[in-house]
Amino acid sequence: MRRILLLIVIGLVTLGAMYALRDKILPQFFEPTPSGVEGKGTPAEVVAERLEIPWEVAFLPDGALLVTERPGRLLYIGEDRQVIEVSGVAHRGEGGLLGLALHPRFSENNWIYLYLTTAQEGGLTNRVERYTFSNGSLSDRRVIIESIPGAANHDGGRIAFGPDGMLYIATGDAGSAERAQDTNSLAGKILRLTEDGSIPADNPLGNAVYSYGHRNVQGLAWDSRGQLWATEHGRSGVQSGYDEVNKIVKGANYGWPQIQGDEMREGMAAPELHSGARETWAPSGMVYVNGHLVFAGLRGEALYVTDVRSGNAENLRMYLHEEYGRLRTVTLGPDSMLYVLTSNRDGRGRPATDDDRILKVDPALLGL
């Protein structure tokens, strides 16, 4: 009996040592542990299917949808589906036709803005273009900003008009982390421009840069106070983790690549939320709904919800986990429903026959 008890004790000690090794010494070699799942089995209605790597979705005043597909197509989804080819798009890795934003006075001017990757001599770059969208076609092309560094990875791509009427543009570091700290570079930044691409007089650094020290921003949303929030991809590869939700302050430095997670350094802003070293959200598009931020997770394969009613990001919850695969973005429709894009045909997912899809989810089912 004593021998059996001794063997049990040795086994428990050995098991404890294994967990200590996993948690303290080699966390990067273990699969991330997801947050608590609050809404397993949350129902979603499929609105559209068989899309090719959709990236952004927006509603027209008549309720029809515009969707960007990364290979370079703009989809109009109304009573029928129309495909509009966007010229100049270079679909390389994470690059391609990415962000889409309607002008705040779209009903008057029919302007839409597109963020795209293009191939030029010397490599890839990103730019934002403005078009007139009418009768299912694009015209009156105007370049709003160009020469944003591009690469096969970390191209940012989200664009949105803020409550101040300015156009905000999320960029990535294009694989060169040092660019994020260079305030003369457009990479690793949130940019802010007027509707025609000029630099607002109150921008903090006298150029297009609004905030810097970002690795790869992919989500932008404003809360009811007018506060800008952003989602950002943390480190990748074997040491993936430290994805972020940031509260954006004009002129602030968000630390990449010098700090991450809970690390602090004078003159640098720490994230409101981060995923830690052992979990990866790969957060992308985001929307504000009823005092909460809702953002899509690619590697996390989930919708994440965080409460910001206090002015801080708190009480992170997760829904749709591993039910529809990789999720690229989420927006609020005119019917007050959430519309979610999957991204399972991007080379990193496990596509089903009907992927990629647009899903409709009742926010009440997410506690909103």
C-alpha positions as CSV (number, residue, x, y, z in Angstrom):
1,M,0.0,0.0,0.0
2,R,2.8,2.4,0.9
3,R,4.4,1.7,-2.4
4,I,1.2,2.4,-4.3
5,L,0.8,5.7,-2.4
6,L,4.4,6.6,-3.1
7,L,3.9,6.0,-6.9
8,I,0.7,8.2,-6.8
9,V,2.6,11.0,-5.1
10,I,5.5,10.7,-7.6
11,G,3.0,10.8,-10.5
12,L,1.3,13.9,-9.2
13,V,4.6,15.7,-8.7
14,T,5.7,14.7,-12.2
15,L,2.4,16.0,-13.6
16,G,2.7,19.3,-11.7
17,A,6.2,19.7,-13.1
18,M,5.0,19.1,-16.6
19,Y,2.4,21.9,-16.2
20,A,5.0,24.2,-14.7
21,L,7.2,23.5,-17.7
22,R,4.3,24.3,-20.1
23,D,3.2,27.5,-18.4
24,K,6.5,29.0,-17.5
25,I,9.2,27.8,-19.8
26,L,7.7,26.7,-23.1
27,P,4.4,28.4,-23.6
28,Q,5.1,29.2,-27.2
29,F,5.1,25.5,-28.2
30,F,1.5,24.8,-26.9
31,E,-1.8,25.6,-28.5
32,P,-3.4,28.8,-27.1
33,T,-6.1,28.2,-24.6
34,P,-9.3,30.1,-25.6
35,S,-11.2,32.4,-23.3
36,G,-14.4,31.2,-21.7
37,V,-17.1,30.5,-24.3
38,E,-20.4,32.3,-23.5
39,G,-22.4,31.5,-26.5
40,K,-21.7,28.1,-27.9
41,G,-24.3,27.2,-30.4
42,T,-25.4,30.8,-31.1
43,P,-27.6,30.7,-34.2
44,A,-26.6,32.6,-37.3
45,E,-28.5,33.0,-40.6
46,V,-26.5,32.7,-43.8
47,V,-27.2,35.8,-45.9
48,A,-24.7,35.0,-48.8
49,E,-22.3,32.2,-49.6
50,R,-19.6,31.2,-52.0
51,L,-17.7,34.4,-51.7
52,E,-13.9,34.5,-52.4
53,I,-12.0,35.9,-49.3
54,P,-14.4,38.8,-48.4
55,W,-12.7,41.5,-46.4
56,E,-15.2,44.3,-45.8
57,V,-18.9,44.8,-46.0
58,A,-21.0,48.0,-46.0
59,F,-24.7,48.8,-46.5
60,L,-26.0,51.2,-49.1
61,P,-28.9,53.4,-48.3
62,D,-31.3,51.1,-50.0
63,G,-30.2,48.1,-47.9
64,A,-28.0,46.5,-50.6
65,L,-24.6,45.3,-49.6
66,L,-21.2,46.2,-51.0
67,V,-18.4,43.6,-50.2
68,T,-14.7,43.7,-51.1
69,E,-13.1,40.4,-52.0
70,R,-9.3,40.3,-51.6
71,P,-8.5,39.1,-55.1
72,G,-9.8,42.5,-56.4
73,R,-13.6,42.3,-56.8
74,L,-16.2,44.6,-55.4
75,L,-19.6,42.7,-55.0
76,Y,-23.0,44.4,-55.1
77,I,-25.5,42.2,-53.4
78,G,-29.1,43.3,-53.7
79,E,-31.9,41.7,-55.5
80,D,-29.2,40.1,-57.6
81,R,-25.4,39.9,-57.4
82,Q,-23.0,42.0,-59.5
83,V,-19.3,41.7,-59.7
84,I,-17.2,44.8,-60.3
85,E,-13.5,44.3,-61.0
86,V,-11.2,46.9,-59.4
87,S,-8.2,47.6,-61.5
88,G,-4.6,47.7,-60.1
89,V,-5.1,45.2,-57.2
90,A,-2.2,43.0,-56.4
91,H,-3.4,40.0,-54.4
92,R,-0.3,38.9,-52.6
93,G,-0.5,37.1,-49.3
94,E,-2.6,39.3,-46.9
95,G,-2.7,42.1,-49.4
96,G,-5.3,42.8,-52.1
97,L,-8.6,44.7,-52.1
98,L,-9.2,45.3,-48.4
99,G,-11.0,48.2,-46.7
100,L,-14.2,49.9,-47.9
101,A,-15.9,53.0,-46.5
102,L,-18.9,55.0,-47.7
103,H,-18.7,58.8,-47.4
104,P,-20.9,60.2,-44.6
105,R,-22.9,62.0,-47.3
106,F,-23.0,59.1,-49.7
107,S,-26.7,59.7,-50.5
108,E,-25.6,63.1,-52.0
109,N,-22.3,62.3,-53.6
110,N,-22.1,58.5,-54.1
111,W,-18.5,58.4,-53.0
112,I,-16.9,55.2,-51.8
113,Y,-13.3,54.7,-50.6
114,L,-11.3,51.6,-51.2
115,Y,-8.0,50.4,-49.6
116,L,-6.0,48.2,-51.9
117,T,-2.5,46.7,-52.4
118,T,-0.8,47.3,-55.7
119,A,2.4,46.1,-57.3
120,Q,4.9,48.8,-58.3
121,E,8.5,48.8,-59.3
122,G,10.4,47.8,-56.2
123,G,7.6,45.9,-54.5
124,L,4.1,46.2,-53.1
125,T,2.5,49.4,-51.8
126,N,-0.9,50.2,-50.5
127,R,-3.2,53.1,-51.3
128,V,-6.7,54.5,-50.8
129,E,-8.8,55.5,-53.7
130,R,-12.1,57.3,-54.0
131,Y,-14.7,56.4,-56.6
132,T,-18.2,57.5,-57.5
133,F,-20.4,54.4,-57.2
134,S,-23.6,54.5,-59.3
135,N,-25.7,52.0,-61.3
136,G,-23.4,49.2,-60.4
137,S,-20.2,50.8,-61.7
138,L,-17.2,52.8,-60.5
139,S,-16.1,56.0,-62.0
140,D,-14.2,59.3,-61.2
141,R,-11.2,57.5,-59.6
142,R,-9.1,59.7,-57.3
143,V,-6.1,58.6,-55.3
144,I,-6.5,59.8,-51.7
145,I,-3.2,58.6,-50.3
146,E,-0.5,56.3,-51.8
147,S,2.9,54.9,-51.0
148,I,1.8,53.2,-47.8
149,P,4.4,50.4,-47.5
150,G,3.1,47.0,-48.5
151,A,4.1,43.4,-48.2
152,A,2.8,39.9,-48.3
153,N,2.0,40.3,-44.6
154,H,0.9,43.2,-42.2
155,D,-0.9,45.5,-44.7
156,G,-3.5,46.8,-42.2
157,G,-6.4,47.8,-44.5
158,R,-9.4,49.0,-42.4
159,I,-10.7,52.5,-43.3
160,A,-13.6,54.4,-41.7
161,F,-15.0,57.8,-41.3
162,G,-15.0,59.1,-37.7
163,P,-17.6,61.3,-36.0
164,D,-15.4,64.3,-36.9
165,G,-16.0,63.6,-40.6
166,M,-12.3,62.6,-41.1
167,L,-11.1,59.5,-42.8
168,Y,-9.1,57.1,-40.6
169,I,-6.8,54.6,-42.2
170,A,-5.3,51.6,-40.4
171,T,-1.9,50.4,-41.7
172,G,0.5,47.6,-40.8
173,D,4.3,47.6,-40.4
174,A,4.6,45.6,-43.7
175,G,6.9,43.2,-42.0
176,S,9.5,45.8,-40.9
177,A,8.8,46.5,-37.2
178,E,11.1,49.5,-37.0
179,R,8.8,51.4,-39.4
180,A,6.1,51.5,-36.7
181,Q,8.3,53.9,-34.6
182,D,9.2,56.1,-37.5
183,T,6.7,58.9,-37.5
184,N,7.8,59.8,-41.1
185,S,6.7,56.4,-42.3
186,L,3.1,55.6,-43.1
187,A,3.5,52.0,-42.0
188,G,2.4,50.8,-38.6
189,K,0.1,53.7,-38.1
190,I,-3.4,55.0,-37.8
191,L,-3.7,57.8,-40.4
192,R,-6.2,60.7,-40.5
193,L,-7.1,62.6,-43.6
194,T,-9.9,64.8,-44.9
195,E,-12.3,63.5,-47.5
196,D,-10.1,64.6,-50.4
197,G,-6.8,63.3,-48.9
198,S,-5.4,66.6,-47.5
199,I,-3.9,66.7,-44.0
200,P,-6.1,68.1,-41.2
201,A,-4.6,71.2,-39.5
202,D,-5.0,69.6,-36.1
203,N,-3.2,66.3,-36.8
204,P,-0.6,65.9,-34.0
205,L,2.6,65.5,-36.1
206,G,1.9,67.8,-39.0
207,N,1.5,64.9,-41.4
208,A,-1.0,62.1,-42.0
209,V,-0.1,60.2,-38.8
210,Y,-2.7,60.2,-36.0
211,S,-1.1,57.4,-33.8
212,Y,1.9,55.2,-34.2
213,G,3.8,52.2,-32.8
214,H,1.3,49.7,-34.3
215,R,2.1,46.3,-35.7
216,N,-1.0,45.6,-37.8
217,V,-4.2,47.4,-37.1
218,Q,-7.3,45.8,-38.6
219,G,-10.3,47.1,-36.7
220,L,-11.6,50.7,-36.0
221,A,-14.7,51.7,-34.1
222,W,-15.9,54.7,-32.1
223,D,-18.0,54.5,-28.9
224,S,-20.9,56.7,-27.9
225,R,-18.4,59.2,-26.4
226,G,-16.6,59.6,-29.7
227,Q,-13.6,57.6,-28.4
228,L,-11.7,55.7,-31.1
229,W,-10.8,52.0,-30.4
230,A,-8.6,49.7,-32.5
231,T,-7.9,46.0,-32.7
232,E,-4.3,45.0,-33.5
233,H,-2.5,41.8,-34.3
234,G,0.3,40.9,-31.9
235,R,3.4,38.8,-32.6
236,S,3.2,35.8,-34.9
237,G,4.9,32.6,-35.7
238,V,6.0,30.2,-32.9
239,Q,5.6,33.0,-30.3
240,S,2.1,34.1,-31.4
241,G,0.0,36.0,-28.9
242,Y,-0.4,39.5,-27.3
243,D,-3.2,40.6,-29.7
244,E,-4.6,43.9,-28.5
245,V,-7.6,46.2,-28.1
246,N,-6.3,49.7,-27.9
247,K,-8.0,53.0,-26.8
248,I,-6.6,55.4,-29.4
249,V,-5.3,58.9,-28.3
250,K,-4.2,61.5,-30.8
251,G,-0.4,61.4,-31.2
252,A,0.2,58.5,-28.9
253,N,2.8,55.8,-29.3
254,Y,1.5,52.2,-28.9
255,G,4.9,50.7,-28.4
256,W,5.5,48.1,-31.2
257,P,8.0,46.5,-31.3
258,Q,9.5,47.8,-28.0
259,I,6.7,46.7,-25.6
260,Q,3.8,44.2,-25.7
261,G,1.3,42.8,-23.3
262,D,1.6,44.4,-19.8
263,E,5.0,45.8,-20.4
264,M,5.4,49.6,-19.7
265,R,7.8,52.2,-21.0
266,E,7.7,55.9,-20.6
267,G,6.0,57.7,-23.5
268,M,4.2,54.5,-24.7
269,A,0.6,53.4,-24.3
270,A,-0.3,49.9,-23.1
271,P,-3.3,48.1,-24.5
272,E,-6.7,48.1,-22.8
273,L,-6.9,44.4,-23.4
274,H,-4.5,41.8,-24.7
275,S,-4.7,38.1,-25.3
276,G,-1.6,37.1,-23.4
277,A,1.3,35.0,-24.5
278,R,-0.7,31.7,-24.9
279,E,-3.8,32.8,-26.7
280,T,-4.2,34.3,-30.2
281,W,-7.3,36.1,-31.3
282,A,-5.9,37.6,-34.6
283,P,-8.5,40.3,-34.2
284,S,-9.9,42.0,-37.3
285,G,-13.0,44.2,-38.0
286,M,-14.9,45.7,-35.1
287,V,-18.1,47.5,-34.4
288,Y,-19.6,49.4,-31.4
289,V,-23.0,48.2,-30.2
290,N,-24.9,49.2,-27.1
291,G,-22.0,50.0,-24.9
292,H,-19.8,47.1,-26.2
293,L,-17.2,46.5,-28.8
294,V,-17.7,43.4,-30.9
295,F,-14.7,42.2,-32.9
296,A,-14.0,39.3,-35.2
297,G,-11.2,36.8,-34.6
298,L,-9.4,35.0,-37.4
299,R,-7.2,32.5,-35.7
300,G,-9.5,32.7,-32.6
301,E,-12.4,31.7,-34.9
302,A,-14.9,33.6,-32.7
303,L,-16.8,36.9,-32.1
304,Y,-15.4,38.7,-29.1
305,V,-17.5,41.1,-27.0
306,T,-16.0,43.6,-24.4
307,D,-17.9,46.1,-22.3
308,V,-16.7,49.7,-22.6
309,R,-19.5,51.5,-20.8
310,S,-17.1,52.5,-18.0
311,G,-14.6,54.0,-20.5
312,N,-12.4,50.9,-20.1
313,A,-12.5,47.6,-21.9
314,E,-13.8,44.9,-19.5
315,N,-15.4,41.5,-19.2
316,L,-14.3,39.9,-22.5
317,R,-16.7,37.2,-23.8
318,M,-16.5,34.9,-26.8
319,Y,-19.3,33.6,-29.1
320,L,-19.6,31.5,-32.3
321,H,-16.3,29.8,-31.3
322,E,-15.2,27.3,-33.9
323,E,-18.7,27.2,-35.4
324,Y,-18.0,29.1,-38.7
325,G,-14.2,29.1,-38.9
326,R,-12.1,32.3,-39.3
327,L,-14.1,35.5,-38.9
328,R,-12.8,38.7,-40.7
329,T,-15.2,41.5,-39.8
330,V,-18.5,42.4,-38.2
331,T,-20.7,45.4,-38.8
332,L,-24.2,46.6,-37.8
333,G,-26.9,46.5,-40.4
334,P,-29.8,49.0,-40.8
335,D,-32.0,46.3,-39.3
336,S,-29.9,46.4,-36.1
337,M,-28.5,42.9,-36.8
338,L,-24.8,42.0,-36.8
339,Y,-23.4,41.0,-40.2
340,V,-20.2,38.8,-40.1
341,L,-17.8,37.8,-42.8
342,T,-16.0,34.5,-42.7
343,S,-12.4,34.2,-44.2
344,N,-11.9,30.5,-44.7
345,R,-10.6,30.6,-48.3
346,D,-7.6,32.8,-47.4
347,G,-5.2,29.9,-47.3
348,R,-5.3,29.6,-43.5
349,G,-8.7,28.2,-42.9
350,R,-10.6,24.9,-43.5
351,P,-13.2,26.0,-46.1
352,A,-16.6,24.3,-46.3
353,T,-18.3,23.9,-49.7
354,D,-20.3,27.1,-49.3
355,D,-17.5,29.3,-47.9
356,D,-17.0,32.1,-47.7
357,R,-20.2,33.4,-46.1
358,I,-22.0,36.5,-44.8
359,L,-23.7,35.6,-41.5
360,K,-26.5,37.5,-39.7
361,V,-26.5,37.3,-35.9
362,D,-29.0,38.9,-33.5
363,P,-27.0,41.0,-31.0
364,A,-29.4,40.1,-28.3
365,L,-28.0,36.6,-28.4
366,L,-24.6,38.1,-27.5
367,G,-26.1,39.9,-24.5
368,L,-26.3,43.2,-26.3
